[in-house]
């Protein structure tokens, strides 16, 4: 027999917060890519336009941070723990990886240093932390 599930107010709010957070994340990433490629490929010649794009991206980033904090306040304790564990792991890997990377650049083992390498490492670590947490507490 098929079991019926009813959607509670919490489920609706949780879904709405997830969608809101994803929209902010995609907006921030989208503007970052747009500004980066516009500057890289010189789609325009004005430094003012570059600065406006960077400021808009930073503003959207701040909105994303506020939305993520709101998301964390409204999820249940288990989801908050999973997020906190994943964030702690990501930050730790970012710090250790970042300083190790810096030493590799200083020692000239790495010549083409990119901050985006550390950001990608932290993002990957965060995603793995979320997946591991979801599986562990299933």
N, C-alpha and C positions, 0 to 999 in steps of 0.2 A: 504494500500500500504506500502511495506517495505521501510524504509528510509536507504539510503546508507551513510556510514560514511567513511571518508578518514582519513588515518593516517598521521599526520603532523610530521615534524621534532622534535617538542617538545615531542609528544607522544612516538616516537621511542627512544629519549634520556631518557625520564622518565622511560620507560620500561627497557632500558639497565642499567640505574643507580640502579633501584630496584633489578635487577638480580645480578648486581655486588655487591651491599650491602648484599644481602642474601647470596651470596657465601662466602664473608668475615665473616659474622656472623656464618654460619655453620662451616667454617674452624676453627674459634676461639673456638666455643663451642666444636667442635670435638676434637681439640687438648687438650682443658682443661679436658674433660672427659677422654681422653686417658692417659694423664699424671697423673691425679688424681687416676685412677684405677690402673695404673702401679705402683705407689708408695704405694697405699693402700694394694694391693695384692702382693707386693714385686716380681714383674715379673723379676726384675733384682736386683743385689746387689750393684751397683756402684752409689755413690752420684753424680759423674760427669754426668752420664746419666740423672739423675733426674734434675740436674741443666740445662743441655742442653735442655731438654724438656720444662722446665719452661721458659727459655729464648726464645725458639721458640714460645711458646704460647704467651708470652708478645709481641714479635715482630708482630705476626699475629694480636694481639689485637690492637697494634698501627696502623697497616694497616687498620683495621676495623674502628678505630676512624677517620682516614684521609678520608676514603671512605664515612663515614657518614657525615662528614663536607662538602665534595664535593656534596653529595646528597642534603643536605640542601641548598646549594648555588644555585642548579639548579632546585629546585622545585618552583612552583608558590607561591604567597603570602599566599593563603589559606592553602596549605599543610604545609608551614613553620609555620603558626600560630598554626595549629593543633599539629604539632610536638613540638613546643615550649611550648604550654599548657600542653601536656602530659609529657614532660621532667620536667617542673616545678613541676607538681603534683607528679611525681615519686621521684624527689629529695627531696621535702618537706616531703613526707611520709617516705622516706629513712632516713632523718635526725631525724625526730621526732620518728619514729619507732626504729631507731638504738640507740638513746640515751635512750629511754624507755626500750628497750631490755637490754642495758648495766646496767641500774638501777635494772632491775629484776635479772640480773646475780649477781650484787653486793649485793643485798638483799637476794640472794640465793633462790629466787623463781624459777629460771631456773638453772638447774645444767649442762645440756649438751648444752653449748652455741656453736652455729655454725654461722659463718659469712654468709654462704649460705642461711640461713633463711631470712636475711635482703635483700640479692640480689634477692631472689625469690619474696619477697614482693614488691621490687621496680620494678621488671620485670612485675609482674602481674598488678601493678598500672599503669605502662607505657602502657601496652596493653589495659587496660580498658580506659585510657585517649585517646588513638588513636581511639578506637571504638566509644566512646562518641563524640569525635570531628567530626568524619566522619558522624555520624548520625545527630548531631546538625547542621552541615553546608551543609547537603545534598540538 
